[in-house]
Amino acid sequence: MTSIEAPVKRSVLSLPLQMLAGLILGLIVGSAWPSLGASLQPIGTAFIEAIKMVVIPLVFSAVTLGIYKMGANMRQLGRVAIVSFVWFYLATIILIVIGLSLRRRSCRPWSSPSSSAWRSPASASWRGR
């Protein structure tokens, strides 16, 4: 005779709350024990590289499959393409404006990328500055 047990409900935090808890824990560890945080950096770098390895092909295949499925309805495909381009160019323009305004606020107006404002203190020290 076999008995079927009901699945046990675990009280686990939702994924966004787990991510927030991990962020807060990382901030605490990095602030309280910087050497421990620095020693864990290779794990974080490996995690980011693994995410890139999975996300980029996933997004590419999702977009390609979506275009393929909309291929029969060219009117819908054209509408989606136009909306995508508008959002892309709008976001690009906004980010360019933000980048230029931050650059203007962080540097003297007469400075250029070749000026000493862009050099690190270590590279500028050999000139006696």
C-alpha positions as CSV (number, residue, x, y, z in Angstrom):
1,M,0.0,0.0,0.0
2,T,1.5,3.4,-1.0
3,S,0.6,6.7,0.5
4,I,0.7,9.9,-1.4
5,E,1.9,12.7,0.7
6,A,0.8,16.3,0.0
7,P,3.5,18.6,-1.0
8,V,5.1,20.5,1.8
9,K,4.7,24.2,1.5
10,R,7.9,26.1,2.2
11,S,7.7,29.7,3.3
12,V,10.4,31.0,0.9
13,L,10.7,34.6,0.0
14,S,9.7,35.6,-3.5
15,L,12.5,36.0,-6.0
16,P,12.6,39.8,-5.9
17,L,12.8,39.8,-2.1
18,Q,15.6,37.2,-2.3
19,M,17.5,39.5,-4.8
20,L,17.0,42.5,-2.5
21,A,18.2,40.5,0.5
22,G,21.3,39.4,-1.5
23,L,22.0,43.0,-2.4
24,I,21.7,44.2,1.2
25,L,23.9,41.3,2.4
26,G,26.5,42.1,-0.3
27,L,26.5,45.8,0.8
28,I,26.9,44.8,4.4
29,V,29.7,42.4,3.7
30,G,31.5,44.8,1.4
31,S,31.2,47.7,3.9
32,A,32.0,45.7,7.1
33,W,34.7,43.5,5.7
34,P,36.2,44.9,2.5
35,S,38.9,42.3,2.3
36,L,36.3,39.5,2.3
37,G,34.4,41.3,-0.4
38,A,37.5,41.7,-2.5
39,S,38.3,38.0,-2.1
40,L,34.8,37.1,-3.4
41,Q,35.2,39.3,-6.5
42,P,36.2,36.4,-8.8
43,I,33.0,34.6,-7.9
44,G,31.0,37.7,-8.8
45,T,32.9,38.1,-12.1
46,A,32.3,34.4,-13.0
47,F,28.6,34.8,-12.2
48,I,28.3,37.9,-14.5
49,E,30.1,36.1,-17.3
50,A,27.8,33.1,-16.9
51,I,24.8,35.4,-17.0
52,K,26.1,36.9,-20.2
53,M,26.7,33.5,-21.7
54,V,23.1,32.5,-21.1
55,V,21.2,35.8,-21.6
56,I,22.6,37.0,-24.9
57,P,21.7,33.8,-26.8
58,L,18.4,33.6,-25.1
59,V,17.4,37.2,-26.1
60,F,18.7,36.6,-29.6
61,S,16.7,33.5,-30.1
62,A,13.6,35.0,-28.6
63,V,13.8,38.0,-30.9
64,T,14.5,35.8,-33.9
65,L,11.7,33.5,-33.1
66,G,9.3,36.4,-32.6
67,I,10.2,37.9,-36.0
68,Y,9.8,34.4,-37.6
69,K,6.4,34.0,-36.2
70,M,5.3,37.4,-37.2
71,G,6.6,36.9,-40.7
72,A,3.2,35.8,-42.0
73,N,1.7,39.1,-40.8
74,M,4.0,41.8,-42.4
75,R,1.8,44.6,-41.2
76,Q,2.3,43.6,-37.6
77,L,6.0,43.0,-38.1
78,G,6.4,46.5,-39.6
79,R,4.5,48.1,-36.7
80,V,6.7,46.3,-34.2
81,A,9.8,47.3,-36.1
82,I,8.9,51.0,-36.1
83,V,8.1,51.0,-32.4
84,S,11.3,49.2,-31.6
85,F,13.4,51.7,-33.6
86,V,11.6,54.7,-32.0
87,W,12.3,53.3,-28.5
88,F,15.9,52.5,-29.4
89,Y,16.6,55.9,-30.8
90,L,14.7,57.7,-28.0
91,A,16.7,55.8,-25.4
92,T,19.9,56.5,-27.2
93,I,19.2,60.3,-27.4
94,I,18.3,60.4,-23.7
95,L,21.5,58.6,-22.7
96,I,23.6,60.8,-24.8
97,V,22.1,63.9,-23.2
98,I,22.7,62.4,-19.7
99,G,26.3,61.5,-20.6
100,L,27.1,64.9,-22.0
101,S,25.5,66.7,-19.1
102,L,27.4,64.6,-16.6
103,R,30.6,65.2,-18.5
104,R,30.0,68.9,-18.5
105,R,29.4,68.9,-14.8
106,S,32.4,66.8,-13.9
107,C,35.1,68.6,-15.9
108,R,36.1,72.1,-16.4
109,P,34.7,73.5,-19.7
110,W,38.1,74.1,-21.2
111,S,39.4,70.6,-20.4
112,S,39.7,67.9,-23.1
113,P,40.2,64.2,-22.9
114,S,43.9,64.8,-23.3
115,S,44.1,67.1,-20.4
116,S,45.3,66.1,-16.9
117,A,41.7,66.0,-15.7
118,W,41.4,62.6,-17.4
119,R,44.6,61.1,-16.2
120,S,44.8,59.0,-13.1
121,P,46.9,60.4,-10.2
122,A,49.5,57.6,-10.7
123,S,50.1,58.5,-14.4
124,A,50.3,62.2,-13.7
125,S,52.8,61.9,-10.9
126,W,55.7,61.3,-13.2
127,R,55.3,64.8,-14.6
128,G,55.6,66.3,-11.2
129,R,52.0,67.3,-10.9
